[in-house]
Amino acid sequence: MNDTYRCSYVEVLEILKHIPKKDYEKIPKEKIEFYKNNMDKNYRYIYDEISPKTLRKTDTILINLYKNYIATAEEKIKIEQILKLNERKLEN
């Protein structure tokens, strides 16, 4: 497994500590366990609410968690539109 992913799992788990409990509980326990079992145990990350700095993979994981488990139907549509727009921008 890629080291970047292992570090991202540390960041994801730390950030998830700061979301509402009702949202956290929507994420399957298997996902959380996967991140815990595969994270880099030596990587340290301190979440800064004012100016969070994260790895790009962390952002991708968080977006997918939000889209798949927390977002409303309307939010999912908006996220998909934004992702498609970003994809088109990258292609050009």
C-alpha positions, -999 to +999 in steps of 0.1 A: +000+000+000+012+035-009+027+055+020+006+085+009-025+066+015-013+054+049-006+090+059-040+101+045-058+075+067-042+092+098-054+126+086-089+112+078-093+096+112-082+128+130-106+150+110-135+126+115-130+132+153-143+168+146-175+161+127-209+157+144-214+123+159-246+117+139-226+121+107-197+100+119-221+071+127-233+071+091-198+059+079-196+021+080-175+008+108-156-014+083-143+018+066-131+032+099-115-001+109-098-003+075-083+032+080-071+023+115-056-010+104-038+005+074-027+039+087+009+049+091+014+045+129+045+068+128+028+097+110+016+125+132-011+149+121-027+177+141-059+191+128-062+229+126-098+239+122-089+274+111-064+265+084-064+228+078-036+214+057-041+180+043-027+156+017-045+156-016-055+119-011-070+129+023-093+154+005-103+128-020-112+103+007-131+128+027-151+140-003-160+103-011-170+096+025-192+127+026-208+120-008-214+083-002-225+084+034-234+118+047-247+141+019-283+146+011-295+137-024-293+173-035-258+176-021-247+145-039-259+159-072-240+192-066-208+173-056-211+152-088-215+183-109-184+199-093-163+168-097-173+166-134-165+202-139-131+198-123-124+168-144-132+188-176-109+216-164-080+191-159-086+177-194-082+211-210 
